[in-house]
Amino acid sequence: MQAPPSILARHNHRFTVARMNPEEIETLIRNHLGDSTVSVRSEDRVHFDAVVVSPLFAGKHTLQRHRLIYAALGNRIGGEIHALSIEAYTPEEWSARQP
């Protein structure tokens, strides 16, 4: 039986942080931001790339947008999520980027 991803698991007399999968991160962000489109990718389940499109980002600077996303992930940043690259757009900004 595998330990839940949000708790510490003891292995070989050391504590290691269980890894998250991209879908779990997508769900956390979606649940926090509401009406949003979220895509998260990872090759190693420690370093993640997220693209988030949300109307909540309207009128907000990049740092404010990132803080909204970090709030969704809480103390998982620096734990299960070692690194997170974020691209955050309003729906209008995202539409303008599409060919």
C-alpha positions as CSV (number, residue, x, y, z in Angstrom):
1,M,0.0,0.0,0.0
2,Q,1.4,3.4,-1.0
3,A,1.4,6.3,1.4
4,P,-0.9,9.2,0.5
5,P,1.0,11.8,-1.6
6,S,0.5,14.6,1.0
7,I,2.3,12.9,3.9
8,L,5.8,11.9,4.7
9,A,6.7,8.3,4.1
10,R,9.4,6.5,6.1
11,H,11.8,4.5,3.9
12,N,15.2,2.9,5.0
13,H,15.2,4.9,8.3
14,R,14.9,8.2,6.4
15,F,12.0,10.4,5.8
16,T,11.3,11.2,2.2
17,V,8.5,13.2,0.7
18,A,6.0,11.3,-1.5
19,R,5.8,12.6,-5.0
20,M,2.7,14.2,-6.6
21,N,1.5,13.6,-10.1
22,P,0.5,16.4,-12.5
23,E,-3.2,15.6,-12.3
24,E,-3.2,16.1,-8.5
25,I,-1.7,19.5,-9.0
26,E,-4.2,20.4,-11.7
27,T,-7.0,19.5,-9.4
28,L,-5.7,21.6,-6.5
29,I,-5.3,24.6,-8.7
30,R,-8.7,24.2,-10.3
31,N,-10.4,23.7,-7.0
32,H,-8.8,26.9,-5.7
33,L,-9.3,29.1,-8.7
34,G,-12.7,27.9,-9.8
35,D,-13.4,28.6,-13.5
36,S,-10.0,28.0,-14.9
37,T,-8.1,25.8,-17.4
38,V,-5.1,24.1,-16.0
39,S,-2.4,21.9,-17.6
40,V,0.5,20.6,-15.6
41,R,3.4,18.5,-16.9
42,S,6.3,16.7,-15.3
43,E,8.9,14.2,-16.4
44,D,10.1,13.4,-12.8
45,R,7.1,14.2,-10.6
46,V,9.3,16.7,-8.7
47,H,9.7,19.5,-11.2
48,F,6.5,20.7,-12.8
49,D,5.4,23.1,-15.6
50,A,2.0,24.6,-15.3
51,V,-0.1,26.7,-17.7
52,V,-3.1,28.2,-16.0
53,V,-5.8,30.3,-17.8
54,S,-8.2,32.0,-15.4
55,P,-10.5,35.1,-15.5
56,L,-9.3,35.8,-11.9
57,F,-5.9,36.9,-13.4
58,A,-7.5,40.0,-15.0
59,G,-5.9,43.2,-13.8
60,K,-3.2,41.3,-11.8
61,H,0.5,41.4,-12.3
62,T,2.6,38.2,-12.8
63,L,3.6,38.0,-9.1
64,Q,0.0,38.3,-8.0
65,R,-1.1,35.6,-10.4
66,H,1.7,33.3,-9.2
67,R,0.7,33.9,-5.6
68,L,-2.9,32.8,-6.3
69,I,-1.5,29.5,-7.7
70,Y,1.0,29.0,-4.9
71,A,-1.9,29.5,-2.4
72,A,-3.7,26.6,-4.1
73,L,-0.7,24.4,-3.4
74,G,0.2,25.5,0.1
75,N,3.1,23.8,1.8
76,R,3.5,21.3,-1.0
77,I,5.8,23.9,-2.6
78,G,9.3,23.0,-1.5
79,G,8.0,19.5,-0.4
80,E,6.3,17.3,-2.9
81,I,6.7,20.0,-5.5
82,H,10.4,20.9,-5.6
83,A,10.1,23.3,-8.5
84,L,7.1,24.8,-10.4
85,S,7.3,26.8,-13.6
86,I,4.2,28.9,-14.1
87,E,2.6,30.5,-17.2
88,A,-0.5,32.4,-16.1
89,Y,-2.9,34.0,-18.5
90,T,-6.4,35.6,-18.7
91,P,-8.7,33.9,-21.2
92,E,-8.2,36.9,-23.5
93,E,-4.4,36.7,-23.3
94,W,-4.5,33.0,-24.0
95,S,-6.7,33.5,-27.0
96,A,-4.4,36.1,-28.4
97,R,-1.5,33.7,-28.2
98,Q,-3.2,31.0,-30.2
99,P,-2.4,30.8,-34.0
